[in-house]
Amino acid sequence: MSQPKGYVDPKYLQIIGNQLNHIKQRSYALMQIQPGHKVLDLGCGPGTDTLPLAAMVGVNGQVIGADYDEVMIAEAEQRAEQTGVNAWVRHQCVDAMSLPLATDYFDSCRSERLFQHLPNPALALAEMTRVTKPSGWVVVADTDWGSLSTDSDEADIERRLARFLAESSLHNGYSGRKLYRLFKQQNLADISFEVFPVATPSYALARQGTQAERIEQEALKAGVITAKELHRWQTSLEQADSEGVYFCSVNVMMFAGRKH
């Protein structure tokens, strides 16, 4: 299966997921989960969230994790079996924009950092809304890569690379800021939103989280930066790191809405 723009592997998702645990916990709370509920995690990856959700709905509930990637699904199924929740947790390969799931089935649905990878996130949200029961909750969290900011005297290079990441290395790099419009267009009620700044003084973690090596090489190939500029950019960040003054941040947006 060919990989989309910005594809990441299960190891990456686990590492970044650990850094965003507070965001995950808040998404669970907004879903208003009760024992016995049926819930969907769209873009479930290797089951990072389906296992905690399984504990919340209990043995009388049901959790379905959906992802397009067969490798992710296999990993998630293995984890569910190892954890002993596979009786009420199922993972399946799907197209997020055309879910093979029943209408008005789930008590709540969530998606986290998926929409940035989708060519048509509006269709994915429409599908999440369709499969949610009336009065059920839809919760989506996604990154606004336009807010990516790295402290550097090389501001021009920094802005070019940030824009390249948002516009060229992902299908929907500005996804976070678009969620309010998408939720309104789905006619969801009681819409709420929260913004989570994600920041780090760790150069190594920031490079991993932004897939800096891949982005820089793609930007170089595309002519967005020159080899000389890239060397200057990397040298400046390495110096900041050695002096203990490196800093990077980005915003994650979370929206919740109730189906009429």
LINMO-V283470 format. One record per pair of residues at least 24 apart in sequence whose C-alpha atoms are under 6 Angstrom apart, sorted by the first residue. I is the first residue (numbers start at 0). J is the second residue. D is the distance in Angstrom with one decimal. If there is no record, write none. Layout:
I & J & D
I & J & D
This chain:
4 & 168 & 5.7
4 & 169 & 5.1
5 & 168 & 5.9
5 & 169 & 5.3
9 & 45 & 5.9
30 & 107 & 5.7
30 & 136 & 5.5
35 & 59 & 4.7
35 & 60 & 3.7
36 & 60 & 4.8
36 & 106 & 5.9
37 & 61 & 4.6
37 & 62 & 5.8
37 & 105 & 5.0
37 & 106 & 5.4
38 & 62 & 5.0
38 & 105 & 5.3
38 & 106 & 5.9
38 & 107 & 5.1
38 & 108 & 5.6
39 & 63 & 5.0
39 & 64 & 5.9
39 & 108 & 4.6
40 & 64 & 4.8
40 & 109 & 5.1
40 & 110 & 5.8
41 & 65 & 4.9
41 & 110 & 5.0
42 & 66 & 4.6
42 & 113 & 5.7
44 & 71 & 5.0
45 & 71 & 4.6
45 & 74 & 5.2
45 & 75 & 4.3
46 & 75 & 4.4
61 & 87 & 4.9
61 & 88 & 5.9
62 & 88 & 4.7
63 & 88 & 5.9
63 & 89 & 4.9
63 & 90 & 5.6
64 & 90 & 4.5
65 & 90 & 5.7
65 & 91 & 5.1
65 & 92 & 5.8
65 & 93 & 6.0
66 & 92 & 5.1
66 & 93 & 5.6
67 & 92 & 4.9
67 & 93 & 5.0
67 & 94 & 5.8
95 & 123 & 5.3
96 & 122 & 5.1
96 & 123 & 4.4
101 & 130 & 5.9
102 & 129 & 5.4
102 & 130 & 4.2
103 & 130 & 4.7
103 & 131 & 4.7
103 & 132 & 3.9
104 & 130 & 5.4
104 & 131 & 5.6
104 & 132 & 5.6
105 & 131 & 4.6
105 & 132 & 5.6
106 & 131 & 6.0
106 & 132 & 5.6
106 & 135 & 5.0
107 & 131 & 6.0
107 & 135 & 5.2
107 & 136 & 4.7
107 & 137 & 5.8
108 & 137 & 4.9
109 & 137 & 5.9
109 & 138 & 4.6
109 & 139 & 5.6
110 & 139 & 4.8
111 & 139 & 5.8
111 & 140 & 4.7
111 & 141 & 5.8
112 & 140 & 6.0
112 & 141 & 4.4
115 & 171 & 4.4
115 & 172 & 5.2
115 & 174 & 5.3
116 & 169 & 5.9
116 & 170 & 5.3
116 & 171 & 6.0
117 & 170 & 5.8
118 & 170 & 5.4
133 & 258 & 5.2
133 & 259 & 5.3
134 & 257 & 5.6
134 & 258 & 5.0
134 & 259 & 5.6
135 & 257 & 5.6
135 & 258 & 5.6
136 & 256 & 5.7
136 & 257 & 4.5
137 & 255 & 5.6
137 & 256 & 5.4
138 & 254 & 5.7
138 & 255 & 4.4
139 & 253 & 5.7
139 & 254 & 5.4
140 & 252 & 5.5
140 & 253 & 4.1
141 & 175 & 4.8
141 & 251 & 5.5
141 & 252 & 5.5
142 & 175 & 4.8
142 & 251 & 4.3
143 & 173 & 4.8
143 & 174 & 5.7
143 & 175 & 4.3
143 & 176 & 5.9
143 & 250 & 5.8
144 & 172 & 5.4
144 & 173 & 5.7
145 & 173 & 5.9
146 & 249 & 5.3
147 & 248 & 5.8
147 & 249 & 4.4
148 & 247 & 5.7
148 & 248 & 5.4
149 & 247 & 4.4
150 & 246 & 5.7
175 & 252 & 5.1
187 & 256 & 5.3
187 & 257 & 5.4
187 & 258 & 5.2
188 & 256 & 5.5
188 & 257 & 4.9
189 & 256 & 5.6
190 & 255 & 5.5
190 & 256 & 4.4
191 & 254 & 5.6
191 & 255 & 5.3
192 & 253 & 5.5
192 & 254 & 4.4
193 & 252 & 5.9
193 & 253 & 5.3
194 & 251 & 5.9
194 & 252 & 4.7
195 & 250 & 5.6
195 & 251 & 5.1
196 & 249 & 5.9
196 & 250 & 4.5
197 & 248 & 5.5
197 & 249 & 5.4
197 & 250 & 5.9
198 & 247 & 5.6
198 & 248 & 4.0
199 & 246 & 5.9
199 & 247 & 5.6
200 & 245 & 5.3
200 & 246 & 4.4
